[in-house]
């Protein structure tokens, strides 16, 4: 391993949690834009500036037991989730550092999935700009395929998933019950393109069964942020695929 590759791996691992924290800030502020975009961070509850020593991803949250130093308010759970997801994305990208374009794509997909998941977790809505970013990343995945057949396979997977989810959405809506939204349908189609047909079924199975299992254990029923679970399942499937493709 060359020195440049080692430096790239270390950079991605260190950048991941900070990038995840930044994404969590956008998700928390959605649909508004967070202010300030750059510069010193401020408490979203009282507006007090946050010292750099108190803004270390994951570490600060653990040391403060999820509380804000300035006003004692609870730190939204999306921050540690986003920082952990960013760390995982940085780790996955670092594993592909020998191929900079692939590593960059993995890192971008991880952050986009994190953003979509966190917005849906908080607001039960799929952000449009998250879908736009995923569409670009899905298009790059299609373009990178070496054959026409492989490209069509990805597109067909996305189309089938979108059609299946739209059919389910209409059936649920006809029954007069709240369920999937149009954003979930578009998200499922784009994620199908990302994971391709081999991992489409496991992705949907994990996204559907995980919240059901949690609600069964807790013995509670309620609305499910399906976009959150779809994004999480996609990340797990892509990590699995990357681990199998990485040189041993």
Secondary structure, 3 states (H helix, E strand, C coil): CCHHHHHHHHHHHHHHHHHHHHHHHHHHHCCCCCCCCCCCCECCCCCCECCHHHCCCCHHHHHCCCECCCCCCECCHHHHHHHHHHHHHHHHHHHCCCCHHHHHHHHHHHHHHHHHHHHHHHHCCCCHHHHHHHHHHHHHHHHHCCCHHHHHHHHHHHHHHHHHHHHHHHHHHHCCCCCCCHHHHHHHHHHHHHHHHHHHHHHHHHHHHHHHHHHHHHCCCCCCCHHHHHHHHHHHHHHHHHHHHCCC
